[in-house]
Amino acid sequence: MADHAHPHLVEENPQVHHEASDVNIRAVFGFGAGLVVVAAIIHVLVWLLFMYFSGREAVRTPRQFPLAATEQQQLPPEPRLQITPRQDLKDLRAAEDNVLNGYGWIDRNAGVVHIPIDAAMKRIVEQGLPSRPHNPEAR
């Protein structure tokens, strides 16, 4: 307890000293430097390998983008379900626009029609949406 009371009083023992044989600092730093060098070499080798593979793949299969405007239009393999897909898409969009922006019968017997979206929105604003009657006793 007396030693702990005065920490600034340290007895010196000439036989106790730093042991240099426990850890070889030069070997530890040399090993770390060797790991960094080996890791850099591996990274360069893997990068070269990927560059070789990408060059070989580029030569083997040329890039083909079927939707590119500059490429020739290539036909898909048989059986072809659409002969003119672009025209079919234009016709589909025109038919959808006609339904969305025009008047027509949905069920003539029931008296159900479709009207343009703009007219339907104006009608909803004017008339409002149907709602249930407020009944406080139902709760």
Secondary structure, 3 states (H helix, E strand, C coil): CHHHHCCCCCCCCCCCCCCCCCCCHHHHHHHHHHHHHHHHHHHHHHHHHHHHHHHHHHHHCCCCCCCCCCCCCCCCCCCCCCCCHHHHHHHHHHHHHHHHHCCEEEECCCCEEECCHHHHHHHHHHHCCCCCCCCHHHC
